[in-house]
Amino acid sequence: MSVRLNKEALEHARKLVEQGEVVRDERDDWSEHAPSTDEQNRFIEKHGWDEYSLWHLGVDPDKSEETKGRFSFPYGDFSKVHRCAVISLESRASQNDHDDIARETKRLLEQIDRD
């Protein structure tokens, strides 16, 4: 698996945080707050794959471009950054040796907690 940091998504997340588009929820809330499969499909149908990719800090360039499997480490619900998602993905990125994603996610969490 060659997942790498999606720099465009990171910039998108940072801008959303700067604009106050953040849900400051608790660590374990992501399982309830994460978009469902149907919500993801509707978002893709309405906005396309490029917009969908902006909500995922991981991208695997070896996977087909227009598949959900290409994207990993979601950080929000297609309108706001969720603190619980950022915490969750930082942990998963660290456990799976995606050091660049883990490092940038930690910085994003610091930005959320600071703003």
PDB file as gemmi writes it, atoms N, CA and C in Angstrom:
CRYST1    1.000    1.000    1.000  90.00  90.00  90.00 P 1                      
ATOM      1  N   MET A   1       0.841  -1.181   0.000  1.00  0.00           N  
ATOM      2  CA  MET A   1       0.000   0.000   0.000  1.00  0.00           C  
ATOM      3  C   MET A   1       0.881   1.238   0.000  1.00  0.00           C  
ATOM      4  N   SER A   2       0.660   2.126  -0.932  1.00  0.00           N  
ATOM      5  CA  SER A   2       1.504   3.308  -1.052  1.00  0.00           C  
ATOM      6  C   SER A   2       0.729   4.587  -0.727  1.00  0.00           C  
ATOM      7  N   VAL A   3       0.042   4.586   0.388  1.00  0.00           N  
ATOM      8  CA  VAL A   3      -0.735   5.755   0.800  1.00  0.00           C  
ATOM      9  C   VAL A   3       0.229   6.890   1.140  1.00  0.00           C  
ATOM     10  N   ARG A   4      -0.099   8.052   0.629  1.00  0.00           N  
ATOM     11  CA  ARG A   4       0.725   9.219   0.938  1.00  0.00           C  
ATOM     12  C   ARG A   4      -0.158  10.393   1.331  1.00  0.00           C  
ATOM     13  N   LEU A   5       0.452  11.399   1.869  1.00  0.00           N  
ATOM     14  CA  LEU A   5      -0.266  12.585   2.326  1.00  0.00           C  
ATOM     15  C   LEU A   5      -0.910  13.306   1.143  1.00  0.00           C  
ATOM     16  N   ASN A   6      -2.179  13.595   1.279  1.00  0.00           N  
ATOM     17  CA  ASN A   6      -2.930  14.369   0.288  1.00  0.00           C  
ATOM     18  C   ASN A   6      -2.794  15.838   0.700  1.00  0.00           C  
ATOM     19  N   LYS A   7      -1.818  16.520   0.111  1.00  0.00           N  
ATOM     20  CA  LYS A   7      -1.500  17.892   0.515  1.00  0.00           C  
ATOM     21  C   LYS A   7      -2.643  18.868   0.244  1.00  0.00           C  
ATOM     22  N   GLU A   8      -3.379  18.647  -0.827  1.00  0.00           N  
ATOM     23  CA  GLU A   8      -4.512  19.517  -1.119  1.00  0.00           C  
ATOM     24  C   GLU A   8      -5.590  19.378  -0.037  1.00  0.00           C  
ATOM     25  N   ALA A   9      -5.812  18.158   0.415  1.00  0.00           N  
ATOM     26  CA  ALA A   9      -6.796  17.927   1.474  1.00  0.00           C  
ATOM     27  C   ALA A   9      -6.336  18.565   2.788  1.00  0.00           C  
ATOM     28  N   LEU A  10      -5.056  18.490   3.061  1.00  0.00           N  
ATOM     29  CA  LEU A  10      -4.522  19.109   4.276  1.00  0.00           C  
ATOM     30  C   LEU A  10      -4.748  20.618   4.242  1.00  0.00           C  
ATOM     31  N   GLU A  11      -4.483  21.243   3.112  1.00  0.00           N  
ATOM     32  CA  GLU A  11      -4.717  22.682   2.990  1.00  0.00           C  
ATOM     33  C   GLU A  11      -6.201  23.013   3.137  1.00  0.00           C  
ATOM     34  N   HIS A  12      -7.040  22.184   2.568  1.00  0.00           N  
ATOM     35  CA  HIS A  12      -8.488  22.366   2.689  1.00  0.00           C  
ATOM     36  C   HIS A  12      -8.904  22.300   4.162  1.00  0.00           C  
ATOM     37  N   ALA A  13      -8.400  21.314   4.869  1.00  0.00           N  
ATOM     38  CA  ALA A  13      -8.726  21.163   6.293  1.00  0.00           C  
ATOM     39  C   ALA A  13      -8.244  22.367   7.095  1.00  0.00           C  
ATOM     40  N   ARG A  14      -7.037  22.814   6.826  1.00  0.00           N  
ATOM     41  CA  ARG A  14      -6.498  23.974   7.551  1.00  0.00           C  
ATOM     42  C   ARG A  14      -7.358  25.215   7.326  1.00  0.00           C  
ATOM     43  N   LYS A  15      -7.782  25.428   6.093  1.00  0.00           N  
ATOM     44  CA  LYS A  15      -8.620  26.589   5.785  1.00  0.00           C  
ATOM     45  C   LYS A  15      -9.963  26.495   6.514  1.00  0.00           C  
ATOM     46  N   LEU A  16     -10.532  25.303   6.528  1.00  0.00           N  
ATOM     47  CA  LEU A  16     -11.802  25.126   7.241  1.00  0.00           C  
ATOM     48  C   LEU A  16     -11.647  25.442   8.726  1.00  0.00           C  
ATOM     49  N   VAL A  17     -10.559  24.998   9.324  1.00  0.00           N  
ATOM     50  CA  VAL A  17     -10.313  25.287  10.738  1.00  0.00           C  
ATOM     51  C   VAL A  17     -10.166  26.790  10.942  1.00  0.00           C  
ATOM     52  N   GLU A  18      -9.400  27.444  10.068  1.00  0.00           N  
ATOM     53  CA  GLU A  18      -9.230  28.899  10.166  1.00  0.00           C  
ATOM     54  C   GLU A  18     -10.568  29.622  10.089  1.00  0.00           C  
ATOM     55  N   GLN A  19     -11.499  29.089   9.297  1.00  0.00           N  
ATOM     56  CA  GLN A  19     -12.808  29.699   9.126  1.00  0.00           C  
ATOM     57  C   GLN A  19     -13.796  29.309  10.230  1.00  0.00           C  
ATOM     58  N   GLY A  20     -13.343  28.474  11.167  1.00  0.00           N  
ATOM     59  CA  GLY A  20     -14.201  28.060  12.270  1.00  0.00           C  
ATOM     60  C   GLY A  20     -15.155  26.927  11.929  1.00  0.00           C  
ATOM     61  N   GLU A  21     -14.916  26.266  10.807  1.00  0.00           N  
ATOM     62  CA  GLU A  21     -15.769  25.156  10.378  1.00  0.00           C  
ATOM     63  C   GLU A  21     -15.298  23.856  11.033  1.00  0.00           C  
ATOM     64  N   VAL A  22     -15.478  23.780  12.357  1.00  0.00           N  
ATOM     65  CA  VAL A  22     -14.971  22.675  13.163  1.00  0.00           C  
ATOM     66  C   VAL A  22     -16.038  22.213  14.141  1.00  0.00           C  
ATOM     67  N   VAL A  23     -16.130  20.913  14.316  1.00  0.00           N  
ATOM     68  CA  VAL A  23     -16.953  20.334  15.373  1.00  0.00           C  
ATOM     69  C   VAL A  23     -15.970  19.849  16.432  1.00  0.00           C  
ATOM     70  N   ARG A  24     -16.045  20.435  17.604  1.00  0.00           N  
ATOM     71  CA  ARG A  24     -15.111  20.079  18.682  1.00  0.00           C  
ATOM     72  C   ARG A  24     -15.735  18.976  19.541  1.00  0.00           C  
ATOM     73  N   ASP A  25     -15.781  17.815  18.954  1.00  0.00           N  
ATOM     74  CA  ASP A  25     -16.396  16.666  19.602  1.00  0.00           C  
ATOM     75  C   ASP A  25     -15.345  15.825  20.319  1.00  0.00           C  
ATOM     76  N   GLU A  26     -15.802  14.770  20.939  1.00  0.00           N  
ATOM     77  CA  GLU A  26     -14.916  13.916  21.730  1.00  0.00           C  
ATOM     78  C   GLU A  26     -14.334  12.785  20.900  1.00  0.00           C  
ATOM     79  N   ARG A  27     -13.268  12.222  21.376  1.00  0.00           N  
ATOM     80  CA  ARG A  27     -12.484  11.209  20.677  1.00  0.00           C  
ATOM     81  C   ARG A  27     -13.318  10.077  20.071  1.00  0.00           C  
ATOM     82  N   ASP A  28     -14.234   9.539  20.804  1.00  0.00           N  
ATOM     83  CA  ASP A  28     -14.964   8.353  20.356  1.00  0.00           C  
ATOM     84  C   ASP A  28     -16.225   8.664  19.545  1.00  0.00           C  
ATOM     85  N   ASP A  29     -16.457   9.919  19.209  1.00  0.00           N  
ATOM     86  CA  ASP A  29     -17.671  10.297  18.497  1.00  0.00           C  
ATOM     87  C   ASP A  29     -17.632  10.010  16.997  1.00  0.00           C  
ATOM     88  N   TRP A  30     -16.463   9.762  16.441  1.00  0.00           N  
ATOM     89  CA  TRP A  30     -16.337   9.628  14.997  1.00  0.00           C  
ATOM     90  C   TRP A  30     -17.165   8.472  14.435  1.00  0.00           C  
ATOM     91  N   SER A  31     -17.294   7.390  15.164  1.00  0.00           N  
ATOM     92  CA  SER A  31     -18.082   6.268  14.655  1.00  0.00           C  
ATOM     93  C   SER A  31     -19.533   6.686  14.404  1.00  0.00           C  
ATOM     94  N   GLU A  32     -20.023   7.645  15.145  1.00  0.00           N  
ATOM     95  CA  GLU A  32     -21.387   8.142  14.953  1.00  0.00           C  
ATOM     96  C   GLU A  32     -21.445   9.314  13.983  1.00  0.00           C  
ATOM     97  N   HIS A  33     -20.370  10.078  13.883  1.00  0.00           N  
ATOM     98  CA  HIS A  33     -20.368  11.290  13.072  1.00  0.00           C  
ATOM     99  C   HIS A  33     -19.875  11.079  11.648  1.00  0.00           C  
ATOM    100  N   ALA A  34     -19.189   9.985  11.394  1.00  0.00           N  
ATOM    101  CA  ALA A  34     -18.638   9.729  10.059  1.00  0.00           C  
ATOM    102  C   ALA A  34     -19.763   9.593   9.036  1.00  0.00           C  
ATOM    103  N   PRO A  35     -19.580  10.148   7.847  1.00  0.00           N  
ATOM    104  CA  PRO A  35     -20.603  10.007   6.815  1.00  0.00           C  
ATOM    105  C   PRO A  35     -20.850   8.540   6.464  1.00  0.00           C  
ATOM    106  N   SER A  36     -22.106   8.206   6.287  1.00  0.00           N  
ATOM    107  CA  SER A  36     -22.473   6.842   5.903  1.00  0.00           C  
ATOM    108  C   SER A  36     -22.099   6.612   4.439  1.00  0.00           C  
ATOM    109  N   THR A  37     -22.173   5.376   4.017  1.00  0.00           N  
ATOM    110  CA  THR A  37     -21.909   5.042   2.621  1.00  0.00           C  
ATOM    111  C   THR A  37     -22.842   5.811   1.700  1.00  0.00           C  
ATOM    112  N   ASP A  38     -24.115   5.876   2.052  1.00  0.00           N  
ATOM    113  CA  ASP A  38     -25.083   6.617   1.236  1.00  0.00           C  
ATOM    114  C   ASP A  38     -24.736   8.106   1.168  1.00  0.00           C  
ATOM    115  N   GLU A  39     -24.343   8.680   2.294  1.00  0.00           N  
ATOM    116  CA  GLU A  39     -23.957  10.101   2.306  1.00  0.00           C  
ATOM    117  C   GLU A  39     -22.719  10.325   1.439  1.00  0.00           C  
ATOM    118  N   GLN A  40     -21.771   9.407   1.510  1.00  0.00           N  
ATOM    119  CA  GLN A  40     -20.589   9.521   0.662  1.00  0.00           C  
ATOM    120  C   GLN A  40     -20.968   9.458  -0.813  1.00  0.00           C  
ATOM    121  N   ASN A  41     -21.810   8.506  -1.168  1.00  0.00           N  
ATOM    122  CA  ASN A  41     -22.227   8.347  -2.562  1.00  0.00           C  
ATOM    123  C   ASN A  41     -22.964   9.587  -3.075  1.00  0.00           C  
ATOM    124  N   ARG A  42     -23.842  10.135  -2.254  1.00  0.00           N  
ATOM    125  CA  ARG A  42     -24.562  11.350  -2.655  1.00  0.00           C  
ATOM    126  C   ARG A  42     -23.596  12.518  -2.853  1.00  0.00           C  
ATOM    127  N   PHE A  43     -22.611  12.623  -1.966  1.00  0.00           N  
ATOM    128  CA  PHE A  43     -21.629  13.698  -2.084  1.00  0.00           C  
ATOM    129  C   PHE A  43     -20.851  13.554  -3.394  1.00  0.00           C  
ATOM    130  N   ILE A  44     -20.409  12.353  -3.695  1.00  0.00           N  
ATOM    131  CA  ILE A  44     -19.655  12.113  -4.934  1.00  0.00           C  
ATOM    132  C   ILE A  44     -20.518  12.441  -6.155  1.00  0.00           C  
ATOM    133  N   GLU A  45     -21.771  12.011  -6.146  1.00  0.00           N  
ATOM    134  CA  GLU A  45     -22.672  12.289  -7.264  1.00  0.00           C  
ATOM    135  C   GLU A  45     -22.863  13.784  -7.480  1.00  0.00           C  
ATOM    136  N   LYS A  46     -22.962  14.520  -6.384  1.00  0.00           N  
ATOM    137  CA  LYS A  46     -23.223  15.960  -6.464  1.00  0.00           C  
ATOM    138  C   LYS A  46     -21.962  16.775  -6.745  1.00  0.00           C  
ATOM    139  N   HIS A  47     -20.830  16.390  -6.127  1.00  0.00           N  
ATOM    140  CA  HIS A  47     -19.623  17.222  -6.169  1.00  0.00           C  
ATOM    141  C   HIS A  47     -18.457  16.614  -6.943  1.00  0.00           C  
ATOM    142  N   GLY A  48     -18.477  15.322  -7.166  1.00  0.00           N  
ATOM    143  CA  GLY A  48     -17.399  14.681  -7.924  1.00  0.00           C  
ATOM    144  C   GLY A  48     -16.252  14.190  -7.050  1.00  0.00           C  
ATOM    145  N   TRP A  49     -15.356  13.465  -7.718  1.00  0.00           N  
ATOM    146  CA  TRP A  49     -14.237  12.822  -7.025  1.00  0.00           C  
ATOM    147  C   TRP A  49     -13.194  13.802  -6.511  1.00  0.00           C  
ATOM    148  N   ASP A  50     -12.982  14.897  -7.240  1.00  0.00           N  
ATOM    149  CA  ASP A  50     -11.985  15.865  -6.785  1.00  0.00           C  
ATOM    150  C   ASP A  50     -12.374  16.466  -5.442  1.00  0.00           C  
ATOM    151  N   GLU A  51     -13.644  16.812  -5.292  1.00  0.00           N  
ATOM    152  CA  GLU A  51     -14.119  17.359  -4.014  1.00  0.00           C  
ATOM    153  C   GLU A  51     -14.091  16.292  -2.921  1.00  0.00           C  
ATOM    154  N   TYR A  52     -14.457  15.084  -3.278  1.00  0.00           N  
ATOM    155  CA  TYR A  52     -14.421  13.972  -2.313  1.00  0.00           C  
ATOM    156  C   TYR A  52     -13.004  13.785  -1.785  1.00  0.00           C  
ATOM    157  N   SER A  53     -12.029  13.882  -2.669  1.00  0.00           N  
ATOM    158  CA  SER A  53     -10.638  13.671  -2.251  1.00  0.00           C  
ATOM    159  C   SER A  53     -10.175  14.714  -1.236  1.00  0.00           C  
ATOM    160  N   LEU A  54     -10.756  15.909  -1.284  1.00  0.00           N  
ATOM    161  CA  LEU A  54     -10.354  16.977  -0.357  1.00  0.00           C  
ATOM    162  C   LEU A  54     -10.725  16.687   1.090  1.00  0.00           C  
ATOM    163  N   TRP A  55     -11.518  15.656   1.315  1.00  0.00           N  
ATOM    164  CA  TRP A  55     -11.942  15.301   2.667  1.00  0.00           C  
ATOM    165  C   TRP A  55     -11.178  14.102   3.218  1.00  0.00           C  
ATOM    166  N   HIS A  56     -10.060  13.747   2.564  1.00  0.00           N  
ATOM    167  CA  HIS A  56      -9.262  12.589   2.977  1.00  0.00           C  
ATOM    168  C   HIS A  56      -7.786  12.949   2.957  1.00  0.00           C  
ATOM    169  N   LEU A  57      -7.110  12.766   4.076  1.00  0.00           N  
ATOM    170  CA  LEU A  57      -5.696  13.120   4.160  1.00  0.00           C  
ATOM    171  C   LEU A  57      -4.773  12.069   3.552  1.00  0.00           C  
ATOM    172  N   GLY A  58      -5.307  10.913   3.211  1.00  0.00           N  
ATOM    173  CA  GLY A  58      -4.507   9.877   2.574  1.00  0.00           C  
ATOM    174  C   GLY A  58      -4.997   9.602   1.166  1.00  0.00           C  
ATOM    175  N   VAL A  59      -4.053   9.390   0.251  1.00  0.00           N  
ATOM    176  CA  VAL A  59      -4.393   9.035  -1.122  1.00  0.00           C  
ATOM    177  C   VAL A  59      -3.416   7.959  -1.586  1.00  0.00           C  
ATOM    178  N   ASP A  60      -3.944   6.971  -2.264  1.00  0.00           N  
ATOM    179  CA  ASP A  60      -3.123   5.879  -2.804  1.00  0.00           C  
ATOM    180  C   ASP A  60      -3.126   6.003  -4.326  1.00  0.00           C  
ATOM    181  N   PRO A  61      -2.060   6.557  -4.905  1.00  0.00           N  
ATOM    182  CA  PRO A  61      -2.024   6.778  -6.350  1.00  0.00           C  
ATOM    183  C   PRO A  61      -2.016   5.496  -7.170  1.00  0.00           C  
ATOM    184  N   ASP A  62      -1.796   4.360  -6.534  1.00  0.00           N  
ATOM    185  CA  ASP A  62      -1.804   3.089  -7.244  1.00  0.00           C  
ATOM    186  C   ASP A  62      -3.214   2.550  -7.470  1.00  0.00           C  
ATOM    187  N   LYS A  63      -4.182   3.126  -6.785  1.00  0.00           N  
ATOM    188  CA  LYS A  63      -5.578   2.670  -6.918  1.00  0.00           C  
ATOM    189  C   LYS A  63      -6.287   3.513  -7.977  1.00  0.00           C  
ATOM    190  N   SER A  64      -7.330   2.951  -8.548  1.00  0.00           N  
ATOM    191  CA  SER A  64      -8.098   3.651  -9.579  1.00  0.00           C  
ATOM    192  C   SER A  64      -8.583   5.001  -9.081  1.00  0.00           C  
ATOM    193  N   GLU A  65      -8.547   5.975  -9.964  1.00  0.00           N  
ATOM    194  CA  GLU A  65      -8.859   7.350  -9.580  1.00  0.00           C  
ATOM    195  C   GLU A  65     -10.272   7.535  -9.051  1.00  0.00           C  
ATOM    196  N   GLU A  66     -11.235   6.915  -9.645  1.00  0.00           N  
ATOM    197  CA  GLU A  66     -12.619   7.140  -9.243  1.00  0.00           C  
ATOM    198  C   GLU A  66     -13.157   5.975  -8.432  1.00  0.00           C  
ATOM    199  N   THR A  67     -12.448   5.684  -7.329  1.00  0.00           N  
ATOM    200  CA  THR A  67     -12.890   4.666  -6.382  1.00  0.00           C  
ATOM    201  C   THR A  67     -12.649   5.181  -4.976  1.00  0.00           C  
ATOM    202  N   LYS A  68     -13.521   4.803  -4.066  1.00  0.00           N  
ATOM    203  CA  LYS A  68     -13.350   5.206  -2.668  1.00  0.00           C  
ATOM    204  C   LYS A  68     -12.085   4.610  -2.076  1.00  0.00           C  
ATOM    205  N   GLY A  69     -11.673   3.448  -2.562  1.00  0.00           N  
ATOM    206  CA  GLY A  69     -10.482   2.793  -2.044  1.00  0.00           C  
ATOM    207  C   GLY A  69      -9.205   3.580  -2.259  1.00  0.00           C  
ATOM    208  N   ARG A  70      -9.238   4.546  -3.133  1.00  0.00           N  
ATOM    209  CA  ARG A  70      -8.071   5.392  -3.387  1.00  0.00           C  
ATOM    210  C   ARG A  70      -7.814   6.361  -2.215  1.00  0.00           C  
ATOM    211  N   PHE A  71      -8.876   6.651  -1.473  1.00  0.00           N  
ATOM    212  CA  PHE A  71      -8.799   7.688  -0.435  1.00  0.00           C  
ATOM    213  C   PHE A  71      -8.948   7.100   0.967  1.00  0.00           C  
ATOM    214  N   SER A  72      -8.172   7.629   1.905  1.00  0.00           N  
ATOM    215  CA  SER A  72      -8.223   7.148   3.286  1.00  0.00           C  
ATOM    216  C   SER A  72      -8.003   8.327   4.239  1.00  0.00           C  
ATOM    217  N   PHE A  73      -8.198   8.064   5.483  1.00  0.00           N  
ATOM    218  CA  PHE A  73      -8.015   9.045   6.545  1.00  0.00           C  
ATOM    219  C   PHE A  73      -8.949  10.254   6.401  1.00  0.00           C  
ATOM    220  N   PRO A  74     -10.269  10.007   6.441  1.00  0.00           N  
ATOM    221  CA  PRO A  74     -11.226  11.119   6.380  1.00  0.00           C  
ATOM    222  C   PRO A  74     -11.175  11.952   7.666  1.00  0.00           C  
ATOM    223  N   TYR A  75     -11.403  13.250   7.517  1.00  0.00           N  
ATOM    224  CA  TYR A  75     -11.313  14.141   8.681  1.00  0.00           C  
ATOM    225  C   TYR A  75     -12.588  14.940   8.935  1.00  0.00           C  
ATOM    226  N   GLY A  76     -13.623  14.720   8.155  1.00  0.00           N  
ATOM    227  CA  GLY A  76     -14.820  15.507   8.373  1.00  0.00           C  
ATOM    228  C   GLY A  76     -16.046  14.921   7.709  1.00  0.00           C  
ATOM    229  N   ASP A  77     -17.128  15.701   7.753  1.00  0.00           N  
ATOM    230  CA  ASP A  77     -18.429  15.228   7.284  1.00  0.00           C  
ATOM    231  C   ASP A  77     -18.878  15.911   5.997  1.00  0.00           C  
ATOM    232  N   PHE A  78     -17.951  16.455   5.228  1.00  0.00           N  
ATOM    233  CA  PHE A  78     -18.186  17.157   3.967  1.00  0.00           C  
ATOM    234  C   PHE A  78     -18.681  18.583   4.159  1.00  0.00           C  
ATOM    235  N   SER A  79     -18.711  19.033   5.402  1.00  0.00           N  
ATOM    236  CA  SER A  79     -19.011  20.441   5.647  1.00  0.00           C  
ATOM    237  C   SER A  79     -18.115  21.015   6.747  1.00  0.00           C  
ATOM    238  N   LYS A  80     -17.736  20.172   7.707  1.00  0.00           N  
ATOM    239  CA  LYS A  80     -16.894  20.629   8.821  1.00  0.00           C  
ATOM    240  C   LYS A  80     -15.847  19.589   9.171  1.00  0.00           C  
ATOM    241  N   VAL A  81     -14.747  20.077   9.712  1.00  0.00           N  
ATOM    242  CA  VAL A  81     -13.710  19.210  10.259  1.00  0.00           C  
ATOM    243  C   VAL A  81     -14.201  18.714  11.608  1.00  0.00           C  
ATOM    244  N   HIS A  82     -14.041  17.436  11.867  1.00  0.00           N  
ATOM    245  CA  HIS A  82     -14.423  16.877  13.160  1.00  0.00           C  
ATOM    246  C   HIS A  82     -13.164  16.549  13.953  1.00  0.00           C  
ATOM    247  N   ARG A  83     -13.084  17.119  15.140  1.00  0.00           N  
ATOM    248  CA  ARG A  83     -11.945  16.868  16.013  1.00  0.00           C  
ATOM    249  C   ARG A  83     -11.777  15.370  16.271  1.00  0.00           C  
ATOM    250  N   CYS A  84     -12.882  14.672  16.473  1.00  0.00           N  
ATOM    251  CA  CYS A  84     -12.814  13.239  16.751  1.00  0.00           C  
ATOM    252  C   CYS A  84     -12.224  12.469  15.572  1.00  0.00           C  
ATOM    253  N   ALA A  85     -12.502  12.899  14.355  1.00  0.00           N  
ATOM    254  CA  ALA A  85     -11.939  12.240  13.172  1.00  0.00           C  
ATOM    255  C   ALA A  85     -10.439  12.459  13.100  1.00  0.00           C  
ATOM    256  N   VAL A  86     -10.004  13.673  13.415  1.00  0.00           N  
ATOM    257  CA  VAL A  86      -8.580  14.001  13.373  1.00  0.00           C  
ATOM    258  C   VAL A  86      -7.824  13.177  14.407  1.00  0.00           C  
ATOM    259  N   ILE A  87      -8.382  13.047  15.596  1.00  0.00           N  
ATOM    260  CA  ILE A  87      -7.751  12.220  16.636  1.00  0.00           C  
ATOM    261  C   ILE A  87      -7.665  10.771  16.172  1.00  0.00           C  
ATOM    262  N   SER A  88      -8.754  10.270  15.628  1.00  0.00           N  
ATOM    263  CA  SER A  88      -8.799   8.885  15.167  1.00  0.00           C  
ATOM    264  C   SER A  88      -7.791   8.627  14.049  1.00  0.00           C  
ATOM    265  N   LEU A  89      -7.728   9.513  13.091  1.00  0.00           N  
ATOM    266  CA  LEU A  89      -6.827   9.256  11.974  1.00  0.00           C  
ATOM    267  C   LEU A  89      -5.368   9.447  12.363  1.00  0.00           C  
ATOM    268  N   GLU A  90      -5.091  10.321  13.323  1.00  0.00           N  
ATOM    269  CA  GLU A  90      -3.702  10.440  13.787  1.00  0.00           C  
ATOM    270  C   GLU A  90      -3.236   9.120  14.388  1.00  0.00           C  
ATOM    271  N   SER A  91      -4.075   8.513  15.189  1.00  0.00           N  
ATOM    272  CA  SER A  91      -3.745   7.236  15.818  1.00  0.00           C  
ATOM    273  C   SER A  91      -3.552   6.145  14.758  1.00  0.00           C  
ATOM    274  N   ARG A  92      -4.487   6.047  13.808  1.00  0.00           N  
ATOM    275  CA  ARG A  92      -4.385   5.032  12.756  1.00  0.00           C  
ATOM    276  C   ARG A  92      -3.161   5.240  11.875  1.00  0.00           C  
ATOM    277  N   ALA A  93      -2.871   6.488  11.549  1.00  0.00           N  
ATOM    278  CA  ALA A  93      -1.702   6.782  10.714  1.00  0.00           C  
ATOM    279  C   ALA A  93      -0.417   6.378  11.430  1.00  0.00           C  
ATOM    280  N   SER A  94      -0.335   6.672  12.710  1.00  0.00           N  
ATOM    281  CA  SER A  94       0.855   6.291  13.495  1.00  0.00           C  
ATOM    282  C   SER A  94       1.008   4.780  13.565  1.00  0.00           C  
ATOM    283  N   GLN A  95      -0.083   4.086  13.817  1.00  0.00           N  
ATOM    284  CA  GLN A  95      -0.036   2.631  13.937  1.00  0.00           C  
ATOM    285  C   GLN A  95       0.368   1.956  12.628  1.00  0.00           C  
ATOM    286  N   ASN A  96       0.069   2.597  11.506  1.00  0.00           N  
ATOM    287  CA  ASN A  96       0.345   2.002  10.200  1.00  0.00           C  
ATOM    288  C   ASN A  96       1.551   2.623   9.500  1.00  0.00           C  
ATOM    289  N   ASP A  97       2.396   3.301  10.272  1.00  0.00           N  
ATOM    290  CA  ASP A  97       3.649   3.861   9.768  1.00  0.00           C  
ATOM    291  C   ASP A  97       3.486   4.861   8.633  1.00  0.00           C  
ATOM    292  N   HIS A  98       2.420   5.631   8.682  1.00  0.00           N  
ATOM    293  CA  HIS A  98       2.240   6.739   7.743  1.00  0.00           C  
ATOM    294  C   HIS A  98       2.677   8.007   8.480  1.00  0.00           C  
ATOM    295  N   ASP A  99       3.986   8.122   8.665  1.00  0.00           N  
ATOM    296  CA  ASP A  99       4.541   9.163   9.525  1.00  0.00           C  
ATOM    297  C   ASP A  99       4.194  10.576   9.074  1.00  0.00           C  
ATOM    298  N   ASP A 100       4.223  10.825   7.764  1.00  0.00           N  
ATOM    299  CA  ASP A 100       3.911  12.168   7.286  1.00  0.00           C  
ATOM    300  C   ASP A 100       2.455  12.538   7.580  1.00  0.00           C  
ATOM    301  N   ILE A 101       1.558  11.601   7.406  1.00  0.00           N  
ATOM    302  CA  ILE A 101       0.144  11.857   7.708  1.00  0.00           C  
ATOM    303  C   ILE A 101      -0.043  12.049   9.213  1.00  0.00           C  
ATOM    304  N   ALA A 102       0.579  11.212  10.008  1.00  0.00           N  
ATOM    305  CA  ALA A 102       0.462  11.334  11.470  1.00  0.00           C  
ATOM    306  C   ALA A 102       1.005  12.682  11.946  1.00  0.00           C  
ATOM    307  N   ARG A 103       2.133  13.094  11.406  1.00  0.00           N  
ATOM    308  CA  ARG A 103       2.753  14.363  11.817  1.00  0.00           C  
ATOM    309  C   ARG A 103       1.854  15.547  11.467  1.00  0.00           C  
ATOM    310  N   GLU A 104       1.343  15.576  10.245  1.00  0.00           N  
ATOM    311  CA  GLU A 104       0.502  16.694   9.825  1.00  0.00           C  
ATOM    312  C   GLU A 104      -0.849  16.682  10.541  1.00  0.00           C  
ATOM    313  N   THR A 105      -1.335  15.504  10.856  1.00  0.00           N  
ATOM    314  CA  THR A 105      -2.594  15.399  11.594  1.00  0.00           C  
ATOM    315  C   THR A 105      -2.426  15.940  13.006  1.00  0.00           C  
ATOM    316  N   LYS A 106      -1.290  15.665  13.604  1.00  0.00           N  
ATOM    317  CA  LYS A 106      -1.022  16.207  14.943  1.00  0.00           C  
ATOM    318  C   LYS A 106      -1.010  17.733  14.893  1.00  0.00           C  
ATOM    319  N   ARG A 107      -0.407  18.289  13.865  1.00  0.00           N  
ATOM    320  CA  ARG A 107      -0.389  19.748  13.706  1.00  0.00           C  
ATOM    321  C   ARG A 107      -1.801  20.295  13.492  1.00  0.00           C  
ATOM    322  N   LEU A 108      -2.594  19.568  12.734  1.00  0.00           N  
ATOM    323  CA  LEU A 108      -3.976  19.984  12.508  1.00  0.00           C  
ATOM    324  C   LEU A 108      -4.766  19.967  13.815  1.00  0.00           C  
ATOM    325  N   LEU A 109      -4.564  18.940  14.612  1.00  0.00           N  
ATOM    326  CA  LEU A 109      -5.233  18.867  15.912  1.00  0.00           C  
ATOM    327  C   LEU A 109      -4.794  20.030  16.813  1.00  0.00           C  
ATOM    328  N   GLU A 110      -3.526  20.362  16.796  1.00  0.00           N  
ATOM    329  CA  GLU A 110      -3.041  21.508  17.583  1.00  0.00           C  
ATOM    330  C   GLU A 110      -3.710  22.801  17.116  1.00  0.00           C  
ATOM    331  N   GLN A 111      -3.883  22.929  15.795  1.00  0.00           N  
ATOM    332  CA  GLN A 111      -4.560  24.121  15.263  1.00  0.00           C  
ATOM    333  C   GLN A 111      -6.012  24.168  15.728  1.00  0.00           C  
ATOM    334  N   ILE A 112      -6.683  23.034  15.709  1.00  0.00           N  
ATOM    335  CA  ILE A 112      -8.089  22.960  16.169  1.00  0.00           C  
ATOM    336  C   ILE A 112      -8.176  23.380  17.639  1.00  0.00           C  
ATOM    337  N   ASP A 113      -7.298  22.847  18.438  1.00  0.00           N  
ATOM    338  CA  ASP A 113      -7.348  23.118  19.877  1.00  0.00           C  
ATOM    339  C   ASP A 113      -6.918  24.544  20.224  1.00  0.00           C  
ATOM    340  N   ARG A 114      -6.131  25.151  19.360  1.00  0.00           N  
ATOM    341  CA  ARG A 114      -5.647  26.516  19.584  1.00  0.00           C  
ATOM    342  C   ARG A 114      -6.702  27.540  19.182  1.00  0.00           C  
ATOM    343  N   ASP A 115      -7.378  27.282  18.077  1.00  0.00           N  
ATOM    344  CA  ASP A 115      -8.344  28.269  17.538  1.00  0.00           C  
ATOM    345  C   ASP A 115      -9.649  28.276  18.308  1.00  0.00           C  
TER     346      ASP A 115                                                      
END                                                                             
